């Protein structure tokens, strides 16, 4: 059975205990230290529980061993003299340094770290010994992969999930070895494996310059200065609330540059992969000369960089690495409501680090944490306010289905339209109805349909006059002069935040700063009313702060 022994150093002034594999002893550089093997080989979770019990004890070695002997009913095990290692001591310690570099700011299983060392040409026995030695002498922390909680429950030490299943395990030989079900995409993690982690040290100060393609508006400059001042404040979290299309991303660049100048590390985390891909070019243009790392599913993760852009799922590998975490679209799926992803971001932030959240649709309103607001878009025009239309459309598209005449006139006017529906089954049916009854070139898009970018390009070029979609297109979409209609807007799937995001697709460009937004429903839900209220509030703030152009209201 593959397992770990608890060893105790006898000649230390203060006794030292650790978890090691007996197979790695011959690779240790120390040949003068005497050890006692207290227990037979154990899976990592059982060995860690015993080890923690030893560490909590304040009694001396003799008393401690006597306690163990009485509890376990075992005869004293013989003292073991570590054999002299063949080779150079400096070579072994260089392996520890290499492992430190891999682990800096990360949380990896011992299997993952051994694999990284083997890719450097390290023999497996040497890699195992380096990991054991580093843990024994405080070069990094190690914990069991899955930790037991009271009442026979378990928690994953990597992602914080309690969705753990006990399954037969070939590694430790147990019939029921706990395994995490929520972070398997990062590599299998079980209770019998160790998780090694090490905080990331601060690097030397450096020179960092920010280059923007356009000057910041007055509202953006205020927000940027607020975030720079926030770095020196006592609070750990701050929020940037910006109108859809107001350019919130650029407001955080000055704060990011300040942290990078100090030698710190910055994470720009976003829930959705497509936004991370789009952000990559913007960060390279804004921070020339700064090494950057972009992480999403399928990308290599072994490299390190002071500036990292990643999906929230990829952050689960990190441990106390970042001095500043910037989380964009904090209310977006899949981050919002996921305790696993929130746990990952909190663990990736250093104890004294700063956390900046950015959103166009705050989860709680009014906002209670330190915050700044960007209520106006760069072109100085107010946000289009949705018009509520009461209309009975029925639960599905059938012979009685129709849309209001006002919306029909708008759909025929010639501008491109985004028509949102609550269910993917309605997408194709509504698109077909628009083709047959209104003669429109209509397409449809939902989470299970392909060629999303191609459909958006056809809408942009005019080959499509209308695109029917679910909430998959509620964010990150900019089409010049696009108009928006939300059918069945009172459906439970549409929150006030998603409705506000859909309305925010309209009027984003200076050439077409206004447009039509219709919320069509049998009755006006509270979410519909709250969305309209939030948009009107931002417009009122923009007017009060003098951010709208003269003659525009």
N, C-alpha and C positions, 0 to 999 in steps of 0.2 A: 504494500500500500504506500503510495506517495504521501508523505506527511512531514511535519516539522517537529523537531525536538526542542525542548526548553533547556538551554545551557546556562550555567552560572560560572563566572570567573572567580576563582578562589583567591588570587593574589592581589586583587584590587583593594584599595583602602575602603571604597564603597562598593559593595557587591553589584555586579552588572549581570542582568539576565537578558536573554534574547531568544528569538526563534530562528533556527537554522536547519538546513538539511544535512544529515550526517554525510551524505555523498560529497558534500563540498568541502569537508574539513581539510582534505589533502591539498587544497588550493589556497589555504589561508597563509598570509605572510608571517604571522606570529608563531614562533616555535617555542617560546618560553612560558606561555600561559597555560595554567592547568584548569581544566573545566570538569564539571560534573553534569552528566545527562540526567535530569530529574525525572523525565517522563518518557514513555515510549512514543513513537511517532504518532502525531495527531493531525487531523485536518486543521486548517488555519483558524477557523472559528473557535474550535475547542481549545487549540493551543493558545490563542489570544485571551480567551477567558481565564485560563490557568495563569498565564503570564501577568495579566492585570491583577489577579489576586496576589501574586508574589510582589508586584511593584507597590501595591497598597500597604503591604505589611511593613511595619517599622522595626521588626525584630531582626536580630543578627543572623548570620549565615547558619550557625549551628542550630539555633532555636528554630529557624525557618525549616531547615532540613528535617529536624525532629518532628515538626508539625506535619510536614508532607509525609514522612514515614508512617506516622500514626494514622493519618487520614487515608492513605492509599494502601496501607498494609503491605508495603514492599520492603525488601531488604535494600540497604544502601548500595547504590550502583558504584562501580569502580571509577576512580578518577582516571581521566583520559588525558594523556599528553598529546597535544597537537603535533603531528609530524612536520618535519621541516619541508617547506615548499620548495620544489625545484624551480629555479628561475630567479628573476630579478624582482626584488621587493618594489622597486620603483614602477615596474611594469604593472604590478597588481594595483598599486595605488592610482595609477593612471586610468585603470578601468573604473575605479570608483569615481574619479573626476569626470570621465565620459558619461557614466550613468547619471551623475549630478546634472550635467548639461541637458541630457534628455528629460530629466524629471523636473527641471526648473519651471515652476508654475504649472505643473501638470499632475494628474492623478492617473496612474497606469497600473494594470495588473502585472504581476511578476512575469507572466508568460509574454506579455507585450514587450516588456523591457528586455527580457532575455533575447527576444527576436531582434530587437533593435541592435543589441550588442553583437549578436551573431552576424548581422549584416556588416558589422565593422571587422569581421574576421576573428571574433573572440570565440574560444572554445566553450561549449555549454557548461562544463564543470567550473571554469573560471568565471563565467557570467553568474552562475548561481552563487558562487562564493563571494563575488563582489557585492551582490545584492544583500546577502546575509550580513557581511561585514559592515556595509554602509548603514544598515538598520541598527546593528548592535552599537555602533559608535556615533549615532546621531547625525549622520549625513543626510538622512531623510526619515520621514515617518512611515511606518507601515501599519495597516489595520486589516482586519479580515474583510473579505469582499462583501459578505452579507452578515449583518449583526443581529443577534437574537434580542427581541424585545419581550417584555412581560406578556403573559397569557399566550405563549406559544405563537407569537407573531414575529415577523422578520422585517428588516429594512435594508435596502441596498445602500452601501456606503459611497457609491459613485453618484447615483442620481436621486437618492432619497426616497425612492418608491417603495411602497409596502406590497406591491403586487408581485409576490414571490411565490414560486411553486417548488415543492420538494420533489425531485426526480432522481432516478438512479444515476450514479456518477462513476465513470470508469477511472477517474483520476484518484479519488479518495476511497473508492470501494464501498461507499455507503448506499443503502437502498433509497434513502431520502435526503439528498443533499440540496439545500435551498439554492434556487437559481432565479435571478431577476428577469422579469419578462418585459420591462419597459426600456432598457438600454442595450438590447442585444445587438443593435446595429453598430455599436462601438466595440464589439467583442464580447464574447460570453463571460459572465462574471458569476461565480458561485461562492458559497460560504467556505469552501475548502481552499480557495485561492487567496493570495494576499493582494492588497491594494497599496501601492507605494506612492507617496506624494511629498512634495517639497515646495515651499513658497519661493517665488521668484525674487531675486535680489534687485535692488535699485542699481541701474547702470550709471556710468559717468555722464555728467551734463553734456549736451550737444547743441549745435546750432540748427534751428529749424525755422524755415520761412514758409508762410502760407501764401499761395498764389490763387486768387479768385478770378474767374472769367468775367465777372461783372461786379460793380460796386454794390454794397449792401444798402438796402433802404433804411430809413430812419428807424422803423420798427425792428428790423433785423439787427441793426447796430446796437439798439437798446438791449435786445435779447442776448447778443454776443457779449456785451459788457457785463450783463447780469451773471452769465455763466462763468466768466473769468473771475469775477468777485466771489462767486460761490465756491471756488476752489480753496479760498482762504477762510471760508465760513466754518462754523462748527457743525452745521447740518451735513448729513451724509447724502441725502437725496434731494434732487430738484426736478422740476417738470417744465418743459417747453410746450405750451399749448398754442398751436399755430393753425390758422385757417387753411383749408385744403388748397394747395398750390401757392402758399405764402413763402416757400423756400426755407423751411426750418432746418434742413440739413446743414446749410452753410453757416448757420449761426453758432454751431458748436465747434467749428474748426479752430477758432482762436483758443478756446479752452483746451482742445486736444493738443495744439501746438505748445501751449504752456507746459503741459504735463510731459510731453516728449522732450522739451528743452531741459527739464529737470532730470532726465534719465529714466523717466517712468515708462510704463507700457499702457497702451490704450486699446480697448476693444470697442468696436462698433458692431453691435448685435442687432439683427433683424429677423423676425420670425420666418419670412418668406425667402425662398432661394432666388427667385427671379429678381428681387430687389437687391440682393447681395451682389449678383452678377452685374446689374446696372450701376451699382455704387462703385465698383472697382475702378472704372475709368475716372470717375470724379475724384476719388481719393488720390490717384496717381497724379492727376493734374494739379490738385491743391497742395500736395506734399511731395514735391520733387526731391529726390535724394534721400527720402526716408524709406527704408526697407519695409515692405508690406507683405502681408499674408492674407489670402482670401480662402475661406473654408466653407464648403457646402458638400452635400452628399457626393461621394465619388472622388473628391479632391484629396491629394496627399496632405497629411496633417503633421508629419514629423518635423517640418521646418519650424523655425521660430523667427519672430520679427517684433520690433517695438510697436508696430501698428497692425492690428488684425481686424479684418472684417469677416463676420461669420454668421451663419444661421444659429438660432438659439439652441438647436439640437447639438451642434458641434462644440458648444461651450462646455458640455458635460465632461470633456476630457481635462479641463483646466482646474487648477487648485491654487488659490491666492496668488494669481499671476499679475492681475491688472491693477494699476493705480487709478484708472478711470474707465468706467463702463458706460457707454452710450447705448441706450436701448431705444430704437426707433419703432414706431407703430406698436406701442406697448399694449394696445387693446386688440391687436389682430390675432387671428388664429394662425398657428396652434399655440402661441405663447399664452394668450389670455385664458385663464382657467386651468392652466397646467402647473401643478405643484412641482412636477419633476423639472420643468424648464426653469421655473423660478428658483428652485434649489440650486440648479447648475450655475446660474448667474451669480447668486449670492456667494457661492463657494469660490467662483473664479475671481471675485473681488478681494483685494487685500483688506486686512482688518481696518486700516486707516484710509482706504480708498474712497473715491467719490463715484456717485451713481447719478446719471442724467437720463431721464425718460423724455421721449418726444412723441407727440400725438396730435392729430387734428380733432380727435374725438375722445376726450377724457372719460374714463370709466365712471368717476364720481364728479359731480358738478353741483355747486361750486367746488373748486379745487382747494384743498386744505394744506397741502405741503408747500414749501417755497417754490414759487413758479413765476414764469414770465409769459406774456401773451403776445402773439403776433396776429392782430385781428384783420389785417388787410393784405391783399396780394400786392406784388411789386408794381402792377400797372395802375394802382390807385382806384380801382372800381370796386363797388361793393359785391359781396357774394350773392349770386342769384338765389332768391327766396322761393322755395317750392310752393306751387299752387295745389291746394287740396281739392280733388274732384270726387264727389260722391257718385258712385256708379255701381250697379249690380251686374257683375260679370259671371256669377255662378262659380261653382267649385272647380270646373274644368272647362276646356274648350269644346263646345258642342254646337248644335245648330242655333242655339239662342245666344251664343257668345257675341259680344260687340264691345267697342270702346267708345268713349264720349266723342261727340262730333268735334269738339275743340281739339282733342288729341289727334283725331284723324286729319284735320286741316294742317296741324303742325307736321305730322308725318309726311304729308304730301308736299310740304313747302320746299324740299330740296336739300336741306341740311342733313348731315349724318346723325343717326339716332342710336342711342343705347337704350334698350327696353329690358328692364329687370323683372324677373319673375321668381317666385319663392321655391319652385321645385324644378328639377332637371327634366321631369316628364313633360312639363309645360313648355319648355324651350322650343322643341321642334314643332309642337302643335300651334303655338302662337306665331312662329315664323311662317308656317304654312298658311295660316289665316291671313297674315299681312300680305303674302304673295298673291293669294287668290282674291281677296276682297279689296285690297288697296293697290295692287299692282306694284308692290315694292320689291326690290332686290334684297331679300332678307336672309340672313344666316343665323345660326344659333351656336351657343357655346356653353359648356358646363364642365364640371370637374372630370368627367369621364370621356369627354370629347377631345380629339386631338387637333393639331394645327391651330392652336389658339393665336399664336403670333401671326400666322398667315391670314387668319380672319380679321385681325385688327389692322393689318396692312391693307387688306382689301377695303375695309371701312375707311381707312385714312385716304386711300387713293380714289375712292368714289365708285369702285366696282360693286360694293355693297352700300345700300342706302340705310340699312338698319341691321343691327345685331342684337338678337335676343339672348340674354345671359342670366345666369344665377349670380350669386354674390362673389363668384370667382373673379369678376372684373370690377369689383367695387373700389379697389385701391390700385394705385400705381399706373393708371391708364390716362394718357393725355392724347386726345384727338382734336385737332383744330375745329372750332365751330360746332362741336358735338352738342346735341340736346339729349335730355334724359327723361324717361318715363318709368315709373315703378308701378306695375300692375299687382293687384292684391296686396297693396302696401300695408294693410292692416294684419297681414299674416304674422304669426308668432316668430317666424324665422328672421324677420326684419326688426332689429333693434333700432333705437334712435341713433346709435353710432353708425350702423351700416347704412341707414337712410341718409345721414349727413355725408358719409363718404360717397355715396352714389350721386348726390346732388353736387358734390365737389368736383365732379368730372366736367362741369359746365363752366365756361368763362375763364379758363386758365391762361389763355394767351392774350397778349395785348392787342392783337389784331381783331379778336372776337371776345371782348371782356364780359359779355353778358349772354344770356340765352334763356331757354325755357326748361323748367323742371316741373313735372307733374307727378303727384302722388295720387293714384287712383284706387279707391277702395269702397266697399259697401258702407263702412262706418269709419270714423276717424279715431284711430287708436291713440293711446297715450304716447307711444313711441313716435308716431307721426307728429304730434303736437310738440313733443320735446325737441325733435329735430329742427322744426321750424323756429322754435324759441331760441335754440342755441345759435342758429345762423343769424337771426335778427340781433341777438346780443353782440356777436362779433361785429356786425355792421355798425351797431350803435357805438361800440367802443372805438372802432376805426374813425367814425365821424367825430367823436368827442376828442380824440387825440390828434385831429387834423391830418389823418393819413389818407384821406380820399381827395381826389382831384377836385378843383373848384368847379362848381356846377354839377357835380355828381353826387347823388344821394340814393 
